[in-house]
């Protein structure tokens, strides 16, 4: 007779599945997104930096909760952009905030027409998301192209 204890694992809720899907999607900054279940509906809230992030978040929710109606309240943040501000100004701001969230990361920042490209190496997926989110939330940034690689620190 098998005497090993059987562990009961509760099934994941639709909310749990959606949050996990968002967290595992490397191209999506889901740090300000949330999910609630109300009257049999999945309600998505929060804000994202661009329309493609909104589409990605909703698409993942639909895949994770196919039997639920989706109420999408996710909004795209307005561009905070001064037309007189130069790419050099934006780059300086982005470099400053990246230095605060990931002081040991080796990240190069390039800006052209308020589109930021971040490249280099970070130590974890969490650090990559933090760097991407910090850059995306800077004033004057319209879009972030993420070319970062994750190279865990050994030793």
HUHU-V353542 format. One record per residue. N is the residue number from 1. RES is the residue in three letters. SS is DSSP state (2 for helix, 1 for strand, 0 for the rest). PHI is phi in whole degrees, 0 to 359 (* if undefined). PSI is psi as a letter, one per 40 degrees, with the letter a starting at -180 (none if undefined). Layout:
N_RES_SS_PHI_PSI ; N_RES_SS_PHI_PSI
//
This chain:
1_UNK_0_*_h ; 2_UNK_0_283_h ; 3_UNK_0_256_e ; 4_UNK_0_293_i ; 5_UNK_0_290_h ; 6_UNK_0_264_h ; 7_UNK_0_266_h ; 8_UNK_0_276_h ; 9_UNK_0_245_h ; 10_UNK_0_291_i ; 11_UNK_0_294_i ; 12_UNK_0_289_i ; 13_UNK_0_281_i ; 14_UNK_2_302_d ; 15_UNK_2_300_d ; 16_UNK_2_299_d ; 17_UNK_2_298_d ; 18_UNK_2_293_d ; 19_UNK_2_300_d ; 20_UNK_2_295_d ; 21_UNK_2_297_d ; 22_UNK_2_298_d ; 23_UNK_2_295_d ; 24_UNK_2_273_e ; 25_UNK_0_277_h ; 26_UNK_0_299_d ; 27_UNK_0_273_e ; 28_UNK_0_250_h ; 29_UNK_0_270_g ; 30_UNK_0_259_e ; 31_UNK_0_297_d ; 32_UNK_0_249_e ; 33_UNK_0_266_i ; 34_UNK_1_213_i ; 35_UNK_1_228_h ; 36_UNK_1_225_i ; 37_UNK_1_254_h ; 38_UNK_1_226_h ; 39_UNK_0_52_f ; 40_UNK_0_79_e ; 41_UNK_1_252_i ; 42_UNK_1_266_h ; 43_UNK_1_251_h ; 44_UNK_1_260_h ; 45_UNK_1_226_i ; 46_UNK_1_121_a ; 47_UNK_1_223_i ; 48_UNK_1_228_i ; 49_UNK_0_276_e ; 50_UNK_0_205_i ; 51_UNK_2_298_d ; 52_UNK_2_296_d ; 53_UNK_2_294_d ; 54_UNK_2_296_d ; 55_UNK_2_297_d ; 56_UNK_2_298_d ; 57_UNK_2_299_d ; 58_UNK_2_292_d ; 59_UNK_2_300_d ; 60_UNK_2_296_d ; 61_UNK_2_298_d ; 62_UNK_2_296_d ; 63_UNK_2_292_d ; 64_UNK_2_278_d ; 65_UNK_0_223_g ; 66_UNK_0_294_e ; 67_UNK_0_267_e ; 68_UNK_0_248_i ; 69_UNK_1_285_i ; 70_UNK_1_254_h ; 71_UNK_1_252_h ; 72_UNK_1_265_h ; 73_UNK_1_248_e ; 74_UNK_1_287_h ; 75_UNK_1_246_i ; 76_UNK_1_268_h ; 77_UNK_0_300_i ; 78_UNK_0_291_i ; 79_UNK_0_291_h ; 80_UNK_0_265_g ; 81_UNK_0_221_h ; 82_UNK_0_266_h ; 83_UNK_0_300_e ; 84_UNK_0_275_e ; 85_UNK_0_285_h ; 86_UNK_0_269_i ; 87_UNK_2_299_d ; 88_UNK_2_296_d ; 89_UNK_2_298_d ; 90_UNK_2_296_d ; 91_UNK_2_301_d ; 92_UNK_2_300_d ; 93_UNK_2_297_d ; 94_UNK_2_296_d ; 95_UNK_2_300_d ; 96_UNK_2_296_d ; 97_UNK_2_288_d ; 98_UNK_2_296_d ; 99_UNK_2_299_d ; 100_UNK_2_283_d ; 101_UNK_2_274_d ; 102_UNK_0_214_g ; 103_UNK_0_297_d ; 104_UNK_0_260_e ; 105_UNK_0_287_i ; 106_UNK_1_261_g ; 107_UNK_1_241_h ; 108_UNK_1_260_h ; 109_UNK_1_241_h ; 110_UNK_1_235_h ; 111_UNK_1_231_h ; 112_UNK_1_219_h ; 113_UNK_0_53_f ; 114_UNK_0_69_e ; 115_UNK_1_259_h ; 116_UNK_1_260_h ; 117_UNK_1_248_h ; 118_UNK_1_248_h ; 119_UNK_1_219_i ; 120_UNK_1_131_a ; 121_UNK_1_233_h ; 122_UNK_1_234_i ; 123_UNK_0_270_e ; 124_UNK_0_202_i ; 125_UNK_2_296_d ; 126_UNK_2_298_d ; 127_UNK_2_293_d ; 128_UNK_2_299_d ; 129_UNK_2_296_d ; 130_UNK_2_297_d ; 131_UNK_2_295_d ; 132_UNK_2_299_d ; 133_UNK_2_297_d ; 134_UNK_2_298_d ; 135_UNK_2_295_d ; 136_UNK_2_295_d ; 137_UNK_0_270_e ; 138_UNK_0_287_i ; 139_UNK_0_299_i ; 140_UNK_0_90_e ; 141_UNK_0_264_h ; 142_UNK_0_268_d ; 143_UNK_1_201_i ; 144_UNK_1_239_h ; 145_UNK_1_263_h ; 146_UNK_1_260_h ; 147_UNK_1_245_f ; 148_UNK_1_286_i ; 149_UNK_1_243_i ; 150_UNK_1_258_h ; 151_UNK_0_230_g ; 152_UNK_0_305_i ; 153_UNK_0_286_h ; 154_UNK_0_254_h ; 155_UNK_0_115_none
//
